[in-house]
Amino acid sequence: MADWLTSLKTDTPQEGFELAITLSRKGVGYTQTSPDVREKLRADYAESADSLTMASQVIAIHYQTVAAANNYWK
C-alpha cells in the first residue's frame, strides 16, 4: 500500500478528529481487504448498538493519539 500518513499534526481539533476517523477506517481496510466483504458486513453492524459503540471507542483512542501528537492544540 502507498504511504498516505505523513504526519499526525493537524491545525485544529476538528481536523484531528477527522484524522482519527480516517485512521479508524484505514484500519478496517487493512484488516479486511475485500470491499465486497466489508459491504456485506456493514448491514450487520449498522444496527448493532454494541458494534457502533466499539467503533466510537476506536475513533476516540485514535483521537487521543492525535491530540497528544498535537500537544492538545495548546
C-alpha positions in Angstrom: 0.0 0.0 0.0 1.2 3.5 -0.7 2.3 5.8 2.1 -0.6 8.1 3.0 0.0 9.1 6.6 2.9 11.6 6.7 2.1 13.2 10.0 -0.3 13.2 12.9 -0.1 17.0 13.1 -3.3 18.9 12.4 -4.2 22.6 12.6 -7.3 22.2 14.7 -9.0 19.7 16.9 -11.7 19.3 14.2 -9.1 18.2 11.7 -7.6 15.9 14.4 -11.0 14.3 14.9 -11.4 13.8 11.1 -7.9 12.2 11.0 -8.9 9.9 13.9 -11.9 8.8 11.8 -9.6 8.2 8.8 -7.2 6.2 10.9 -10.1 4.0 12.1 -11.4 3.5 8.6 -8.0 2.7 7.2 -7.5 0.2 10.0 -10.6 -1.7 8.8 -9.4 -1.6 5.2 -6.1 -3.0 6.2 -7.7 -5.7 8.3 -10.4 -6.7 5.8 -9.0 -6.1 2.4 -12.1 -7.2 0.4 -14.5 -4.2 -0.3 -17.3 -6.8 -1.0 -16.9 -8.4 2.4 -16.9 -5.0 4.2 -20.0 -4.0 2.3 -21.7 -7.3 3.2 -20.8 -7.0 6.9 -21.9 -3.3 7.1 -25.6 -4.3 7.4 -24.8 -6.5 10.5 -23.0 -3.8 12.5 -25.0 -0.8 11.3 -27.9 -1.6 13.5 -25.9 -3.0 16.4 -25.5 -0.6 19.4 -22.6 -2.6 20.7 -20.8 -2.5 17.3 -21.4 1.2 16.9 -20.1 1.9 20.5 -17.0 -0.1 19.7 -16.4 1.9 16.5 -16.8 5.1 18.5 -14.3 3.8 21.0 -11.7 3.0 18.3 -12.1 6.6 17.0 -11.7 8.0 20.5 -8.5 6.1 21.0 -7.1 7.4 17.7 -8.2 10.9 18.7 -6.3 10.7 22.0 -3.2 9.8 20.0 -3.7 12.6 17.5 -4.4 15.1 20.3 -1.2 14.1 22.2 0.8 14.4 18.9 -0.5 18.0 18.6 0.2 18.9 22.2 -3.6 19.2 22.7 -3.6 22.2 20.3 -2.1 24.5 23.0 
